Amino acid sequence: MTGKYFWDVIHSRKGSADSILLLIPLLVLFLIGMQLSISIFTRNQLAISSQNAISTRAVSGDFLNDDRFIYLGGSSDSRNLALVVGTSERRVPSVVSSFFLLTTQDLVLNNRSIALVEGN
């Protein structure tokens, strides 16, 4: 008796439209949440890696052509101080727009990092 009831429930069409009306908004909400999580993670990862790179370049003295300098003048012990500003950008994977084929435009994050260069 329970086997027949199980197959009757499986083959029944009751609730299919209600399930679809519930699952589509939940899927969209889940994808939006995933997009926000991926974007925030990528932003944090970009900030940490670019700050590490500019600090390393400021200590080692191996600067890139894109690095900009802001000179602060001398201090009391006659050392010249300067800030080096580096920029970086990274593409963010798009979950929502690629799933629904809304746009093919990539999301890009830009970041500026600053480090102090001490020179004699």
CORNOR-V830401 format. One record per backbone hydrogen bond with DSSP energy under -1.0 kcal/mol. NH is the residue of the N-H (numbers start at 1). CO is the residue of the C=O. E is the energy in kcal/mol with one decimal. If there is no record, write none. Layout:
NH/CO/E ; NH/CO/E
This chain:
5/1/-1.8 ; 6/2/-2.1 ; 7/3/-2.0 ; 8/4/-1.9 ; 9/5/-2.1 ; 10/6/-2.1 ; 11/7/-2.1 ; 16/13/-1.4 ; 19/15/-2.2 ; 20/16/-2.1 ; 21/17/-2.4 ; 22/18/-1.2 ; 23/19/-2.9 ; 24/20/-2.1 ; 26/22/-1.4 ; 27/23/-2.5 ; 28/24/-2.3 ; 29/25/-2.6 ; 30/26/-2.3 ; 31/27/-2.4 ; 32/28/-2.3 ; 33/29/-2.2 ; 34/30/-2.3 ; 35/31/-2.3 ; 36/32/-2.2 ; 37/33/-2.2 ; 38/34/-2.7 ; 39/35/-2.4 ; 40/36/-2.4 ; 41/37/-2.4 ; 42/38/-2.5 ; 43/39/-2.4 ; 44/40/-2.4 ; 45/41/-2.4 ; 46/42/-2.4 ; 47/43/-2.2 ; 48/44/-2.3 ; 49/45/-2.4 ; 50/46/-2.4 ; 51/47/-1.9 ; 52/48/-2.1 ; 53/49/-2.1 ; 54/50/-2.4 ; 55/51/-2.1 ; 56/52/-2.2 ; 57/53/-2.3 ; 58/54/-2.1 ; 59/55/-1.9 ; 60/56/-2.6 ; 61/57/-2.3 ; 63/61/-1.1 ; 68/85/-2.5 ; 70/83/-2.7 ; 72/81/-2.5 ; 75/79/-1.6 ; 78/75/-1.5 ; 80/119/-1.3 ; 81/73/-1.9 ; 82/117/-2.1 ; 83/70/-3.1 ; 84/115/-2.8 ; 85/68/-3.2 ; 86/113/-2.6 ; 88/111/-2.3 ; 90/109/-2.1 ; 92/107/-3.3 ; 99/95/-1.5 ; 100/96/-2.1 ; 102/97/-1.9 ; 109/90/-3.0 ; 111/88/-2.7 ; 113/86/-2.8 ; 115/84/-1.9 ; 117/82/-3.7 ; 119/80/-2.5
